[in-house]
Amino acid sequence: MAPQNRADGDGQARRRVVLGATSYADAEGGLGIAVELARHAGAELHGLLVRDVVSLGAVRVFRVRAVSFSGEVAEEVTETALLRAYQADARHFSERLRGVARLARLQANFHAIEGRLWETVQEAAGPGGVAVFGYRRAMDDSGSVVLVLGEGHAVPGFVAVLAAGLKKRLLVLSDASPPAGVAGEVFHGPDDLLRRLGALSPAAVIIAADPAILPPVARLVEAARCPVVVAAAEEG
């Protein structure tokens, strides 16, 4: 079960930043970004390790073998082995999250659940929350922080803070002419956006646009190969 929003002393739900991943390595890749966002917003920091139902379903039904980057076939992946790996990742994720949050003086919580990463993390973030999809980059070097801005959307307040914290310049990709005073480029449809993200090798991607104009979050992460931040809409 995904963590639910908790009310503060005034009965209002506390804003939260949820860092979600299916492995500790990917979670580690997005942790610094999640901490920066939570500090800026004064939000709770939540870690969510999602035991992917597709992967679990595959090992339960089929004989699955892991393949290394060199092409060598490893031993068969069993459900027991996969669950053991998830347990180890959950322990590392939880310990690292709580340690970093303590240094940053943030309230932090951790959950490990079975589900689908993309839906589960956004549901846990809730209205007005921020979902961070962790991703471990294969290379240390990276380019700009990229803001994907939809027509009629304001630039989120945390964008400049995040770019400055990562020591990266900010690049705006918009589906229409960017707002006055915002320098950027226009993308023409989901495929063009994916192509641009793939060519940029960004440090992080922030989404502030209607899902209808975008490819699925899974494809955005796959193209960008970096942590992707989704700012949820306010309720009502």
N, C-alpha and C positions, 0 to 999 in steps of 0.2 A: 504494500500500500504506500502511495506517495505521501510525503509529509504534508500536513495541512497548515494553512496560515493560522498563526496564533494572534490573539488580540493583545494590545498593550493596555496600560492602565486606563486609557480613555475609551476602551472598547473598540479601537481601530486596529485593523490588521496591520502587522508590521511588514514593511517592505522587505523583500528578501532577494538575495543573489544566489542562484542555484548553479553550482558547477556539476555538470553531469558527464559521465564517461562510462565506457564498458571495460576499461582497464586502468590500472594505476598509472601506467606510462602516459596515457592520454590525459588523465586527470592532472598529473604533474605539469603537463604542457600548458594547461589553462589556469593553474592555481594563482600565479602572480597577477593575472588579469582580473580574476574573480575577487581577489583581496583588494586591489586598487578600486574596483567598482563599489565594493561593500563599504570601504572606508569613505569614499566620496559621498555616498548616499546615506551613510549612517544606518546601513541595513544589516540584517542577519546574514551570515554566510552559511550556506548549506552545501554539503557534498552528497552526491547521489551516484553510487555505483550501480549500474543497471546490468543485471544478468540477462543478456539478450535472448529473447524467446526463440528467435530464428536459429541462432547457433545451438541452443539447447535442444530445440526440436530436431535439428539435423543429426546431432550425435545420438539422439534417442532412437532415430529411425534408420539412419544409414551408417555404413562404415566410413568414418572420416579420418583422413590422414593429413597431418600438417606438412606444408612444403616450405623449406627455408628460402631465403633470398637467392641463394646459389642454385636453387632448383632441386636440392636433395630432399627426398621424401623421408620424413621422420616416422616414428611409431604411431600407431593408431591412437586417435584422440577419443577417449571414452567420456561418458557423462561424469563418472567419478573424478577423472583427472581434470575435466573442465571446471567442475564445482570446487575442487580443491584449489585450482588457480584463482577462481573468483574469491574464495575465502582469504587467500594470501593477499590479493590485491585490495580487498576490503580493509584488511588490517593495516596495510601500509598507507592507504588513502586516508583512513580515519586518523591515524597517528600524525601524519604529515599535516592534514587539515587543521587539527586541533593545535598543533605546535605553532604553525604560522599564524593562526587566528589569535592565539595567546599573545604573541609578539606584537601583533597589530591592534590588540585590545578590541577584538571583535567577538561577538557571540557566535558560536559555530555549532552546527549539528551535522550528523552524518547518518545516512541510511543506505542499506544495500537491499535492492528489491529486484524481482524478475519483471521484465516488461519490454517495451520498445523504447529505445533511448529518446528519440525525437519527441514523441508524444508525452512520455513520462516526465521529462525534464521541464517542458513548457507548462504542463499541468501543475507541477510542484511549485514553479515560480509564481503562479497565480496572477491576478490582475495587478498591473503596475509593477510587477517584479521583473527581474532580469535573468534570462537563461544563458548560461555559458556552456558551450559544447567544447570540451577539452580535446586537444589534438597534439600529439607529439610530432614536431617537425623532424624530418630526416636530416636537415641541415641547420646549423646554428644561425647562418645569415638570413636576414629577411628584410623586406622593404617597408612600405608605409603601413600605417593603420588606415584601413579602407572603410568608409561609411557608405552603405548602400541606402540611399534616401529616396523615398517615394514622394510623389507629388502631393502637396498639402501637408506633409509631415515636417515638424520642426526638428532642428538638429538637437539630439539629446544633450543635456547639460554635461554629462560625464565624458563626452567624446574628446574634448580638448584636454581634459585632465588625464585620460588614459593615454593619449598620444604623447603627451609630455612625460608621463611616468615611464613610458617605454622608450623615450628619446627617439621617436619616429615622427616624420611629417605626416600630416593628415591629407588623404586623398578622398574626394567625394565622387561617387558614381550615382547619378540620378536618372530616373526614367523620364524626366522632363527638365526644363531649364531650372538649375539650382536657385534657391531663394537669393534675394538681393544680399550682396556682401559675402556670399559663399562661392568660392572658386571650385569648379568641378567639371566632370565630363558626363556626357549623356550616354546611357546604354540603351540598346534597342531590343528589348525582349529578353527572356530568360537565357536563351542560348548565347547571346552576345555577352550577357553578364558573366556567365560561366567561363567563356573564353577569356574575358578580360581578367577575371580573378586568377585563372590558371597561369596567365602570363606575368602577373604582378608579383607573385610569391610574397604575399603580405604577412605582416607580423600578427595581425588580428583583423577580423572583419566584424563590423557592427551593422546590424540590420534594423532600419527604421523605415519600414515600408509595408504595404498591405501584402499578405501572402499571395493574393491573386495574381500579382505581377511577377512573382518570384518562382524559381524552381524549388523543389523540396529542400528542406534544410540539409538533409543527407547529401544531396548533390552539391550544395554550396560548400560544405565542409570538404568534400572530396576534391572539388576544384581548387579551393583556396589552400588546402593542406596546412591549416592553422586553426587556432581557436576561433569560434564564431559566437558572437554575442547577439542575442535577440531580446530587444526591449519589448516587454508585453504591454498591450494596451491597458489603459485604466478601465476599471469596471464602470458600466453605465455609459 
